[in-house]
């Protein structure tokens, strides 16, 4: 690396009188001389260094250092009691180091500045101690910067520093703020085991290798806004005690947070993540948000196990991904899935409103906890919480598969292609209130079936029906006109999946909404009401059989009282003889209406005949029994009504057992 002056302008300190190749040295003169430490001559330098004591302050701004000159300087400041080099406040601003700069085992007892310094080799501070602030603002380093095992009683500032090699800052403590804004590292950057007491800032940092933060301890806020890490990022075992933000960061490869502790959660809004994001065995006390993040080649996200919010709203997944989570709430609002995705959830209330699904996406509940390092990951607060889908509003359900999730509170209205939704496993919906309830003063008993949450909201809001669930705050209440198409599309979705028994409840709901819709023509509403009362829209076999039984009893009773004649009429034959010719005529008298009291007509003989007449007329369409005029009309009515009721009962049974 060629050492060049950080600035062509004159420095703001007295300048060395030495010139070479038309360039004046920028080093600060050593008093009382006119030249800097590098140019005062060997004898004068030896005398100057001999006069220094350990802990002396240094002002060596702009001074060019060779390796030998730096060695001489540090040797003059060696504490004989400890064998370590001890410096007071030291200013190396815009100093030039032609080779490796070795500051190992140096104690800096005051502020030290390398702002604008240029290192032709590396800068090595292994085992150094900084009792005050360390400044590296705008410095350039041709090779590595190592600060292994340092203790820093002040802060560090690497604003706009450029390191062409690697940066190592390991197993130490930084007591005050640590600022790495605009830092550029050509290789790996290691911050393993470092304890940051006050806020740490890595905003707009660029690391072109792997970033190691494993075991790091951030006791205050940490910001990675706009940071760019070209290699993998490792945060295994790190601890974030306050806000951990990665706003608009670019993490080009895998990111690992295994065993990481987030006391107040983590935020990745607008981040770009190129690889997998691994979590496991974490302790997370707040929310984790990936709002507007872009996942380019992420195949695994999780397992995330914590009781708060996981927010993937407005995020984009560009490759096939598996998301594993057991969380309190999962937001996928307006999330874009540009490839297949599998959401394997242990606990969560999922909101998929307005999501864009371009390829198949499955949301499935898991019955067993996730496992990391042989240990089951579970959240005690969520041990009994199922996977619940809260909303599909505005989402395109054409590629959506739901398996073993709770839909009791799910909002379906405004879902696109709902008829192509696939439901597998056990996906319960809300049920009507059990037992005897009231609408106003009228007691009712609701039919057991699967209902939409939106129907609950409407009945509770508009009808004032007892026991139905009211809509949460700021939730639209939809009427029958909007709910009927939703039931219709869900019915078709199950029918297309060959689950006709499961689709029966959705057909019932569709017919209910049509019957209760005030915009439905009165004639149609009356017909639907009759259909509902007779057989529950062809789905309640017991209701149809009950009406059939009642109709049979009524018909038998009518036959006994009015339909059967007093006596079976006997045919009478008369004849005439004309010569050898005999002519016979047989007449059968009309049936005579029964006589006597009604009690006398209710005999076992008349009951047996009436029952035979009803069964023959309904099943075999002809009774063969002479009836009175009233009986004839009763039989005609029974031939119409009772087979229809029998057919409705058969239809209801078929709808529940057909496969």
C-alpha positions as CSV (number, residue, x, y, z in Angstrom):
1,X,0.0,0.0,0.0
2,X,1.3,3.4,-0.9
3,X,1.1,5.9,2.0
4,X,-0.5,9.1,0.9
5,X,-1.5,12.1,2.9
6,X,-5.2,12.0,3.9
7,X,-5.5,15.6,2.8
8,X,-3.7,17.9,0.4
9,X,-4.6,20.9,2.5
10,X,-2.3,22.2,5.2
11,X,-3.0,20.6,8.6
12,X,-4.4,22.6,11.5
13,X,-1.2,22.1,13.6
14,X,2.4,23.3,13.1
15,X,4.0,21.4,10.2
16,X,7.3,19.7,10.0
17,X,10.0,21.6,8.1
18,X,11.2,18.5,6.3
19,X,10.5,18.2,2.6
20,X,11.2,15.3,0.2
21,X,10.2,14.9,-3.5
22,X,8.5,18.3,-3.4
23,X,6.2,17.1,-0.5
24,X,6.4,18.7,2.9
25,X,6.0,16.4,5.9
26,X,2.7,16.8,7.7
27,X,4.2,15.7,11.1
28,X,3.9,17.9,14.1
29,X,7.3,19.2,15.2
30,X,8.8,17.9,18.4
31,X,9.4,20.9,20.7
32,X,11.8,22.7,20.7
33,X,12.7,21.4,17.2
34,X,11.3,22.4,13.8
35,X,10.9,18.8,12.7
36,X,8.7,15.9,13.7
37,X,9.9,12.8,15.6
38,X,10.8,11.0,12.3
39,X,13.0,13.9,11.0
40,X,14.7,15.5,14.0
41,X,17.8,13.3,13.6
42,X,19.0,10.2,15.5
43,X,20.7,12.0,18.3
44,X,17.9,14.4,19.0
45,X,15.4,11.7,18.8
46,X,17.3,9.5,21.3
47,X,17.5,12.4,23.7
48,X,13.8,13.2,23.3
49,X,12.8,9.6,23.9
50,X,15.1,9.3,26.8
51,X,13.3,12.2,28.4
52,X,9.9,10.5,28.2
53,X,8.4,8.7,31.1
54,X,5.8,6.0,31.1
55,X,2.4,7.5,30.9
56,X,3.6,10.6,29.1
57,X,1.2,12.3,26.7
58,X,2.0,12.3,23.0
59,X,1.1,14.7,20.1
60,X,2.4,12.9,17.0
61,X,-0.2,14.1,14.5
62,X,0.8,13.5,10.9
63,X,4.1,11.9,11.9
64,X,5.4,9.2,9.5
65,X,6.3,6.0,11.4
66,X,8.4,3.1,10.4
67,X,8.3,-0.1,12.3
68,X,11.6,0.7,14.0
69,X,10.5,4.2,15.0
70,X,7.4,2.9,16.6
71,X,9.3,0.2,18.5
72,X,11.7,2.9,19.8
73,X,8.8,5.1,21.0
74,X,7.1,2.3,22.8
75,X,10.3,1.0,24.4
76,X,10.9,4.5,25.8
77,X,7.4,4.3,27.5
78,X,7.8,0.9,29.1
79,X,6.8,0.6,32.7
80,X,9.6,-1.4,34.4
81,X,7.2,-2.6,37.1
82,X,4.8,-4.3,34.7
83,X,6.8,-4.7,31.5
84,X,3.9,-3.1,29.6
85,X,4.0,0.1,27.5
86,X,2.1,2.9,29.2
87,X,1.0,6.0,27.3
88,X,-1.0,9.0,28.4
89,X,-3.3,10.9,26.0
90,X,-1.9,10.1,22.6
91,X,-2.8,11.8,19.3
92,X,-1.8,9.9,16.1
93,X,-4.2,11.8,13.9
94,X,-3.2,11.4,10.2
95,X,0.0,9.6,11.2
96,X,1.4,7.4,8.5
97,X,2.6,3.8,9.4
98,X,4.7,2.3,6.6
99,X,4.5,-1.3,7.9
100,X,2.6,-3.2,10.6
101,X,1.9,-1.1,13.6
102,X,2.3,-3.2,16.8
103,X,0.6,-1.8,19.9
104,X,0.3,-5.1,21.8
105,X,0.4,-4.9,25.5
106,X,0.1,-1.1,25.5
107,X,-1.8,0.7,28.2
108,X,-3.5,3.9,26.9
109,X,-4.3,5.9,30.1
110,X,-5.9,8.8,28.2
111,X,-7.8,9.4,25.0
112,X,-6.0,8.0,21.9
113,X,-6.8,9.1,18.4
114,X,-5.8,7.5,15.1
115,X,-8.3,9.6,13.1
116,X,-7.3,9.8,9.5
117,X,-4.2,7.7,10.1
118,X,-2.9,5.5,7.2
119,X,-1.4,2.1,7.9
120,X,0.7,0.5,5.1
121,X,0.4,-2.8,6.9
122,X,-1.8,-3.9,9.8
123,X,-2.6,-2.4,13.2
124,X,-2.4,-4.8,16.1
125,X,-3.6,-4.0,19.6
126,X,-3.7,-7.5,21.1
127,X,-4.0,-7.3,24.9
128,X,-4.1,-3.5,24.9
129,X,-5.9,-1.5,27.5
130,X,-7.8,1.8,26.8
131,X,-8.7,3.7,29.9
132,X,-10.4,6.4,27.8
133,X,-11.7,6.8,24.2
134,X,-10.2,5.2,21.1
135,X,-10.7,7.1,17.8
136,X,-10.1,5.5,14.4
137,X,-12.3,7.9,12.4
138,X,-11.4,7.9,8.7
139,X,-8.3,5.8,9.1
140,X,-7.2,3.4,6.3
141,X,-5.5,0.1,7.0
142,X,-3.9,-2.0,4.3
143,X,-4.1,-5.2,6.2
144,X,-5.7,-6.3,9.5
145,X,-6.8,-4.6,12.7
146,X,-6.7,-6.8,15.7
147,X,-8.0,-5.7,19.1
148,X,-8.1,-9.1,20.8
149,X,-8.7,-9.1,24.5
150,X,-8.9,-5.4,24.8
151,X,-10.4,-3.5,27.8
152,X,-11.8,-0.1,26.9
153,X,-12.8,2.2,29.7
154,X,-14.1,4.7,27.2
155,X,-15.7,4.5,23.8
156,X,-14.5,3.5,20.4
157,X,-15.2,5.2,17.1
158,X,-14.5,3.7,13.7
159,X,-16.6,6.1,11.6
160,X,-15.7,5.7,7.9
161,X,-12.7,3.6,8.6
162,X,-11.4,1.4,5.8
163,X,-9.7,-1.9,6.6
164,X,-8.6,-3.9,3.6
165,X,-7.9,-7.0,5.7
166,X,-9.9,-8.4,8.7
167,X,-11.0,-6.7,11.8
168,X,-10.8,-8.6,15.1
169,X,-12.3,-7.2,18.3
170,X,-12.7,-10.2,20.7
171,X,-13.2,-11.0,24.4
172,X,-13.1,-7.6,25.8
173,X,-15.3,-4.8,27.2
174,X,-16.2,-1.4,25.7
175,X,-17.5,0.7,28.5
176,X,-18.9,3.6,26.5
177,X,-20.5,3.9,23.1
178,X,-19.0,1.9,20.2
179,X,-19.5,3.6,16.8
180,X,-18.7,1.8,13.6
181,X,-20.8,3.9,11.2
182,X,-19.6,3.7,7.6
183,X,-16.8,1.2,8.5
184,X,-15.6,-0.8,5.5
185,X,-13.9,-4.2,6.1
186,X,-12.4,-6.1,3.2
187,X,-12.3,-9.4,5.0
188,X,-13.9,-11.0,8.0
189,X,-15.0,-8.9,11.0
190,X,-15.0,-10.6,14.4
191,X,-16.7,-9.2,17.5
192,X,-16.9,-12.5,19.4
193,X,-17.4,-12.3,23.1
194,X,-17.2,-8.5,23.3
195,X,-19.3,-6.7,25.9
196,X,-20.8,-3.4,24.8
197,X,-22.0,-1.5,27.9
198,X,-23.5,1.5,26.1
199,X,-25.1,1.8,22.6
200,X,-23.3,0.1,19.7
201,X,-23.7,1.6,16.2
202,X,-22.9,-0.5,13.1
203,X,-25.0,1.7,10.7
204,X,-23.9,1.6,7.1
205,X,-21.0,-0.8,8.0
206,X,-19.7,-2.9,5.1
207,X,-18.2,-6.2,5.8
208,X,-17.0,-8.1,2.7
209,X,-16.4,-11.4,4.5
210,X,-18.0,-13.2,7.4
211,X,-19.2,-11.3,10.5
212,X,-18.8,-12.9,13.8
213,X,-20.8,-11.7,16.8
214,X,-21.2,-15.0,18.6
215,X,-21.2,-14.6,22.3
216,X,-21.3,-10.8,22.1
217,X,-23.1,-9.0,24.9
218,X,-25.0,-5.8,24.0
219,X,-26.2,-4.2,27.2
220,X,-27.8,-1.2,25.5
221,X,-29.2,-0.5,22.0
222,X,-27.5,-1.8,18.9
223,X,-28.1,-0.5,15.4
224,X,-27.2,-2.2,12.1
225,X,-29.2,0.1,9.9
226,X,-28.0,0.0,6.3
227,X,-25.2,-2.4,7.2
228,X,-24.0,-4.8,4.4
229,X,-22.5,-8.2,5.2
230,X,-21.3,-10.1,2.2
231,X,-20.6,-13.4,4.0
232,X,-22.4,-15.3,6.7
233,X,-23.4,-13.5,9.9
234,X,-23.1,-15.4,13.2
235,X,-24.9,-14.2,16.3
236,X,-24.9,-17.6,18.1
237,X,-25.1,-17.1,21.9
238,X,-25.2,-13.3,21.7
239,X,-27.3,-11.3,24.1
240,X,-29.3,-8.1,23.2
241,X,-30.6,-6.5,26.3
242,X,-32.3,-3.6,24.5
243,X,-33.4,-2.7,21.0
244,X,-31.6,-4.7,18.2
245,X,-32.4,-3.1,14.9
246,X,-31.3,-4.2,11.4
247,X,-33.2,-1.6,9.4
248,X,-32.5,-1.9,5.7
249,X,-29.5,-4.1,6.4
250,X,-28.2,-6.4,3.6
251,X,-27.2,-9.8,4.9
252,X,-26.1,-11.6,1.8
253,X,-25.7,-15.1,3.1
254,X,-26.9,-17.2,6.0
255,X,-27.7,-15.6,9.4
256,X,-27.5,-17.6,12.6
257,X,-29.2,-16.6,15.9
258,X,-29.0,-20.0,17.6
259,X,-29.1,-19.6,21.4
260,X,-29.3,-15.8,21.0
261,X,-31.1,-13.9,23.7
262,X,-33.3,-10.9,22.7
263,X,-34.6,-9.2,25.9
264,X,-36.7,-6.7,23.9
265,X,-37.0,-8.4,20.6
266,X,-35.4,-7.7,17.2
267,X,-36.4,-5.6,14.1
268,X,-35.4,-6.2,10.5
269,X,-37.6,-3.7,8.6
270,X,-36.6,-3.4,5.0
271,X,-33.7,-5.8,5.4
272,X,-32.4,-7.9,2.5
273,X,-31.5,-11.5,3.5
274,X,-29.8,-13.7,1.0
275,X,-29.6,-17.0,2.9
276,X,-31.2,-18.9,5.7
277,X,-32.2,-17.3,9.0
278,X,-31.7,-19.8,11.8
279,X,-33.2,-19.5,15.3
280,X,-33.1,-22.2,18.0
281,X,-33.1,-22.2,21.7
282,X,-33.7,-18.5,21.9
283,X,-35.0,-16.4,24.7
284,X,-37.1,-13.6,23.1
285,X,-38.9,-11.1,25.3
286,X,-40.3,-8.7,22.7
287,X,-41.5,-8.8,19.1
288,X,-39.5,-9.9,16.1
289,X,-40.4,-8.0,12.9
290,X,-39.3,-8.5,9.3
291,X,-41.7,-5.8,7.8
292,X,-40.8,-5.1,4.2
293,X,-37.9,-7.4,4.3
294,X,-36.7,-9.3,1.2
295,X,-35.7,-13.0,1.5
296,X,-33.8,-13.8,-1.7
297,X,-32.6,-17.4,-1.2
298,X,-33.9,-18.2,2.2
299,X,-35.0,-21.8,2.6
300,X,-35.3,-21.8,6.4
301,X,-36.6,-19.2,8.8
302,X,-36.8,-20.4,12.5
303,X,-37.7,-22.2,14.6
304,X,-38.8,-19.1,16.3
305,X,-40.4,-19.9,19.7
306,X,-41.6,-16.9,21.9
307,X,-44.9,-15.6,23.1
308,X,-45.1,-12.3,21.3
309,X,-45.5,-11.0,17.7
310,X,-43.6,-12.3,14.6
311,X,-44.3,-9.8,11.9
312,X,-43.7,-10.7,8.2
313,X,-46.0,-8.0,6.8
314,X,-45.0,-6.6,3.4
315,X,-42.1,-9.0,3.3
316,X,-41.2,-10.8,0.0
317,X,-40.0,-14.4,-0.2
318,X,-38.3,-15.0,-3.6
319,X,-37.5,-18.7,-3.1
320,X,-39.1,-21.8,-1.6
321,X,-39.0,-21.4,2.2
322,X,-40.0,-23.3,5.4
323,X,-41.0,-21.1,8.3
324,X,-41.1,-22.8,11.7
325,X,-42.7,-20.8,14.6
326,X,-44.4,-21.2,17.9
327,X,-45.5,-17.6,18.6
328,X,-48.3,-15.6,20.1
329,X,-49.2,-13.8,16.8
330,X,-48.0,-14.1,13.2
331,X,-48.7,-11.3,10.8
332,X,-48.3,-12.1,7.1
333,X,-50.3,-9.0,5.9
334,X,-49.5,-8.1,2.3
335,X,-46.7,-10.7,2.3
336,X,-45.6,-11.7,-1.2
337,X,-44.8,-15.4,-1.8
338,X,-42.9,-15.6,-5.1
339,X,-42.3,-19.3,-4.6
340,X,-43.6,-22.2,-2.6
341,X,-43.7,-21.8,1.2
342,X,-44.6,-24.1,4.2
343,X,-45.6,-22.4,7.5
344,X,-45.2,-25.1,10.2
345,X,-46.6,-23.6,13.3
346,X,-46.9,-24.9,16.8
347,X,-48.9,-22.0,18.2
348,X,-49.9,-18.7,16.5
349,X,-52.8,-16.5,15.6
350,X,-52.1,-16.0,11.9
351,X,-53.3,-13.0,9.9
352,X,-52.8,-13.5,6.1
353,X,-54.8,-10.4,5.0
354,X,-54.1,-9.2,1.5
355,X,-51.2,-11.6,1.0
356,X,-50.1,-12.4,-2.5
357,X,-49.6,-16.1,-3.1
358,X,-48.1,-16.9,-6.5
359,X,-47.2,-20.5,-5.7
360,X,-48.7,-23.1,-3.2
361,X,-48.4,-22.0,0.4
362,X,-49.4,-24.3,3.2
363,X,-50.2,-23.3,6.8
364,X,-50.1,-26.3,9.1
365,X,-50.4,-26.9,12.8
366,X,-47.8,-29.1,14.5
367,X,-48.7,-31.4,17.3
368,X,-45.2,-31.7,18.7
369,X,-42.7,-29.1,19.9
370,X,-39.8,-28.0,17.7
371,X,-36.4,-29.5,18.7
372,X,-33.0,-27.8,18.8
373,X,-29.8,-29.4,20.0
374,X,-31.9,-32.3,21.3
375,X,-34.1,-30.1,23.5
376,X,-37.8,-29.4,23.0
377,X,-38.6,-25.8,22.5
378,X,-41.9,-24.8,24.1
379,X,-43.5,-21.6,25.4
380,X,-45.4,-22.3,28.7
381,X,-47.8,-19.4,28.1
382,X,-48.8,-20.9,24.8
383,X,-49.0,-24.6,25.8
384,X,-52.7,-24.9,25.1
385,X,-53.0,-22.4,22.3
386,X,-53.8,-23.9,18.9
387,X,-52.9,-22.5,15.5
388,X,-55.6,-20.0,14.6
389,X,-56.1,-18.2,11.3
390,X,-57.5,-14.8,12.1
391,X,-58.1,-13.4,8.6
392,X,-57.8,-14.3,4.9
393,X,-59.3,-11.0,3.7
394,X,-58.0,-9.8,0.5
395,X,-55.6,-12.8,0.1
396,X,-55.6,-15.0,-3.0
397,X,-56.6,-18.4,-1.7
398,X,-56.0,-20.2,-5.1
399,X,-52.7,-21.7,-3.8
400,X,-53.5,-21.8,-0.1
401,X,-53.6,-25.0,1.9
402,X,-54.7,-25.0,5.5
403,X,-54.1,-28.1,7.6
404,X,-55.1,-28.7,11.3
405,X,-55.7,-25.0,12.0
406,X,-58.5,-23.3,14.0
407,X,-60.8,-21.2,11.8
408,X,-63.4,-20.3,14.5
409,X,-62.4,-16.6,14.3
410,X,-61.3,-16.4,10.7
411,X,-62.6,-13.6,8.5
412,X,-63.2,-14.9,4.9
413,X,-65.1,-12.0,3.3
414,X,-63.2,-10.4,0.4
415,X,-60.9,-13.4,0.0
416,X,-60.0,-14.0,-3.7
417,X,-60.6,-17.5,-5.3
418,X,-62.0,-18.8,-2.0
419,X,-63.6,-21.6,-3.9
420,X,-60.1,-23.0,-4.6
421,X,-59.0,-23.0,-0.9
422,X,-57.9,-26.4,0.3
423,X,-58.8,-27.5,3.8
424,X,-57.0,-30.7,5.2
425,X,-57.1,-32.3,8.5
426,X,-59.2,-30.8,11.3
427,X,-60.1,-27.2,10.6
428,X,-62.9,-26.3,13.0
429,X,-65.1,-23.2,12.5
430,X,-67.4,-21.4,14.9
431,X,-70.6,-23.1,16.1
432,X,-73.9,-21.5,16.9
433,X,-74.7,-20.9,20.6
434,X,-75.8,-24.1,22.3
435,X,-79.0,-24.6,24.2
436,X,-82.1,-22.4,24.2
437,X,-81.4,-18.8,23.2
438,X,-83.4,-15.7,22.5
439,X,-83.9,-13.3,19.6
440,X,-85.7,-10.5,21.4
441,X,-88.4,-12.2,23.4
442,X,-88.6,-15.2,21.1
443,X,-86.8,-18.4,22.3
444,X,-84.9,-20.3,19.7
445,X,-82.7,-23.4,19.5
446,X,-80.0,-23.0,16.9
447,X,-79.1,-25.8,14.5
448,X,-75.7,-27.3,15.1
449,X,-73.4,-26.5,12.2
450,X,-70.1,-24.9,11.1
451,X,-70.6,-21.1,10.8
452,X,-68.5,-18.2,9.7
453,X,-67.2,-15.7,12.3
454,X,-68.8,-13.0,10.1
455,X,-72.2,-14.6,10.6
456,X,-71.6,-14.4,14.3
457,X,-70.8,-10.8,14.1
458,X,-73.9,-10.0,11.9
459,X,-76.4,-11.9,14.1
460,X,-75.0,-10.3,17.3
461,X,-75.0,-6.8,15.8
462,X,-78.2,-6.8,13.7
463,X,-80.5,-9.4,15.2
464,X,-79.4,-8.9,18.8
465,X,-79.3,-12.7,19.1
466,X,-78.1,-14.0,22.4
467,X,-74.9,-16.1,22.5
468,X,-73.4,-15.0,19.2
469,X,-69.9,-13.5,19.2
470,X,-69.7,-9.7,18.6
471,X,-67.3,-8.3,16.1
472,X,-64.0,-6.9,17.6
473,X,-63.4,-3.2,17.5
474,X,-62.7,-1.7,14.0
475,X,-64.1,-4.8,12.3
476,X,-66.6,-4.5,9.5
477,X,-69.9,-6.3,10.0
478,X,-71.1,-8.0,6.8
479,X,-74.7,-8.9,6.0
480,X,-76.3,-12.0,4.4
481,X,-75.8,-10.6,0.9
482,X,-72.0,-10.7,1.4
483,X,-71.9,-13.9,3.4
484,X,-74.0,-16.1,1.0
485,X,-71.2,-16.1,-1.7
486,X,-68.6,-16.9,0.9
487,X,-70.5,-20.0,2.1
488,X,-71.1,-20.9,-1.6
489,X,-67.4,-20.7,-2.4
490,X,-66.4,-22.7,0.7
491,X,-68.9,-25.4,-0.2
492,X,-67.5,-25.6,-3.7
493,X,-63.9,-25.9,-2.3
494,X,-64.9,-28.9,-0.2
495,X,-66.9,-30.5,-2.9
496,X,-64.0,-30.2,-5.3
497,X,-62.0,-31.9,-2.7
498,X,-64.5,-34.8,-2.6
499,X,-65.7,-33.8,0.8
500,X,-69.4,-33.5,0.2
501,X,-70.4,-34.3,3.8
502,X,-68.1,-31.5,5.0
503,X,-69.6,-29.1,2.4
504,X,-73.1,-29.7,3.7
505,X,-72.8,-27.1,6.5
506,X,-71.6,-24.5,4.1
507,X,-74.7,-25.2,1.9
508,X,-76.9,-24.8,4.9
509,X,-75.2,-21.4,5.7
510,X,-75.6,-20.3,2.1
511,X,-79.3,-21.0,2.2
512,X,-79.7,-19.3,5.5
513,X,-78.2,-16.2,4.2
514,X,-80.4,-16.2,1.1
515,X,-83.5,-16.7,3.3
516,X,-82.5,-13.9,5.7
517,X,-81.3,-11.5,3.0
518,X,-83.9,-8.6,2.9
519,X,-83.1,-8.1,-0.8
520,X,-84.3,-11.7,-1.7
521,X,-87.7,-11.6,-3.4
522,X,-90.6,-12.4,-0.9
523,X,-91.8,-15.4,-2.9
524,X,-88.3,-16.9,-2.9
525,X,-87.9,-16.2,0.8
526,X,-91.2,-17.9,1.5
527,X,-90.1,-21.0,-0.5
528,X,-86.8,-21.1,1.3
529,X,-88.5,-20.8,4.6
530,X,-90.7,-23.8,3.7
531,X,-87.7,-25.7,2.6
532,X,-85.9,-24.9,5.9
533,X,-88.9,-25.8,8.0
534,X,-89.5,-29.1,6.2
535,X,-86.0,-30.5,6.1
536,X,-83.4,-27.9,7.0
537,X,-82.6,-27.4,3.3
538,X,-82.5,-31.1,2.7
539,X,-79.8,-31.6,5.3
540,X,-81.7,-32.5,8.5
541,X,-83.0,-36.0,8.2
542,X,-84.6,-36.0,11.6
543,X,-86.6,-32.9,10.8
544,X,-87.9,-34.5,7.5
545,X,-88.6,-37.8,9.2
546,X,-90.4,-36.0,12.0
547,X,-92.7,-34.2,9.6
548,X,-93.2,-37.5,7.7
549,X,-94.2,-39.2,10.9
550,X,-96.5,-36.4,11.8
551,X,-98.0,-36.5,8.3
552,X,-98.6,-40.3,8.5
553,X,-100.2,-40.0,11.9
554,X,-102.4,-37.1,10.6
555,X,-103.4,-39.1,7.5
556,X,-104.2,-42.2,9.4
557,X,-106.3,-40.2,11.9
558,X,-108.1,-38.5,9.0
559,X,-108.8,-41.9,7.4
560,X,-110.2,-43.3,10.6
561,X,-112.4,-40.3,11.2
562,X,-113.6,-39.5,7.6
563,X,-111.8,-41.5,4.9
564,X,-113.0,-45.0,5.5
565,X,-116.7,-45.7,4.7
566,X,-119.1,-47.0,7.4
567,X,-119.0,-50.5,5.9
568,X,-117.2,-51.9,2.9
569,X,-119.8,-51.7,0.1
570,X,-120.9,-55.1,-1.2
571,X,-121.6,-55.4,-5.0
572,X,-125.2,-56.2,-6.0
573,X,-125.9,-58.3,-9.1
574,X,-129.2,-58.3,-11.0
575,X,-130.1,-60.2,-14.2
576,X,-132.8,-60.8,-16.8
577,X,-133.6,-63.9,-18.8
578,X,-134.7,-63.6,-22.4
579,X,-135.4,-66.9,-23.9
580,X,-132.1,-68.7,-23.7
581,X,-130.1,-65.5,-23.0
582,X,-129.2,-64.4,-19.5
583,X,-128.0,-60.8,-18.9
584,X,-126.3,-60.0,-15.6
585,X,-125.6,-56.4,-14.2
586,X,-123.4,-55.8,-11.1
587,X,-123.6,-52.5,-9.3
588,X,-121.4,-51.4,-6.4
589,X,-123.0,-48.8,-4.1
590,X,-121.2,-45.6,-3.3
591,X,-119.2,-45.7,0.0
592,X,-121.3,-44.4,2.9
593,X,-119.7,-41.9,5.2
594,X,-119.0,-43.2,8.6
595,X,-121.8,-42.8,11.2
596,X,-121.7,-42.4,14.9
597,X,-119.5,-40.6,17.3
598,X,-115.8,-39.9,16.6
599,X,-114.8,-42.2,19.5
600,X,-116.6,-45.1,17.9
601,X,-114.7,-44.6,14.7
602,X,-111.3,-44.9,16.5
603,X,-111.3,-48.7,16.5
604,X,-108.4,-51.1,16.0
605,X,-110.1,-52.4,12.9
606,X,-110.4,-49.0,11.3
607,X,-106.8,-48.1,12.4
608,X,-105.4,-51.2,10.7
609,X,-107.2,-50.4,7.5
610,X,-106.2,-46.7,7.6
611,X,-102.5,-47.6,8.2
612,X,-102.6,-50.1,5.3
613,X,-104.2,-47.4,3.1
614,X,-101.6,-44.8,3.9
615,X,-98.6,-47.1,3.5
616,X,-99.9,-48.5,0.2
617,X,-100.7,-45.1,-1.2
618,X,-97.3,-43.6,-0.2
619,X,-95.1,-46.5,-1.1
620,X,-97.0,-48.4,-3.8
621,X,-99.0,-45.5,-5.0
622,X,-102.4,-47.4,-4.8
623,X,-104.3,-48.6,-1.8
624,X,-107.0,-50.6,-3.4
625,X,-109.4,-49.5,-0.7
626,X,-112.8,-47.9,-1.3
627,X,-112.8,-44.5,0.3
628,X,-115.2,-41.7,1.0
629,X,-114.9,-38.5,-0.9
630,X,-112.9,-36.9,2.0
631,X,-110.7,-40.0,2.1
632,X,-110.0,-39.8,-1.6
633,X,-108.7,-36.2,-1.2
634,X,-106.7,-37.1,1.9
635,X,-105.1,-40.0,0.0
636,X,-104.2,-37.7,-2.9
637,X,-102.6,-35.2,-0.5
638,X,-100.6,-37.9,1.2
639,X,-99.4,-39.3,-2.2
640,X,-97.8,-35.8,-2.8
641,X,-96.6,-34.7,0.6
642,X,-95.4,-37.9,2.3
643,X,-93.1,-39.2,-0.6
644,X,-91.6,-35.7,-0.8
645,X,-90.8,-35.8,2.9
646,X,-89.4,-39.3,2.6
647,X,-87.3,-38.1,-0.3
648,X,-86.0,-35.1,1.7
649,X,-85.0,-37.5,4.6
650,X,-83.2,-39.8,2.2
651,X,-81.4,-36.7,0.6
652,X,-80.3,-35.5,4.0
653,X,-78.9,-38.9,4.9
654,X,-77.1,-39.1,1.6
655,X,-75.6,-35.6,2.0
656,X,-74.0,-36.7,5.3
657,X,-72.6,-40.1,4.2
658,X,-71.7,-39.6,0.5
659,X,-68.0,-39.7,-0.4
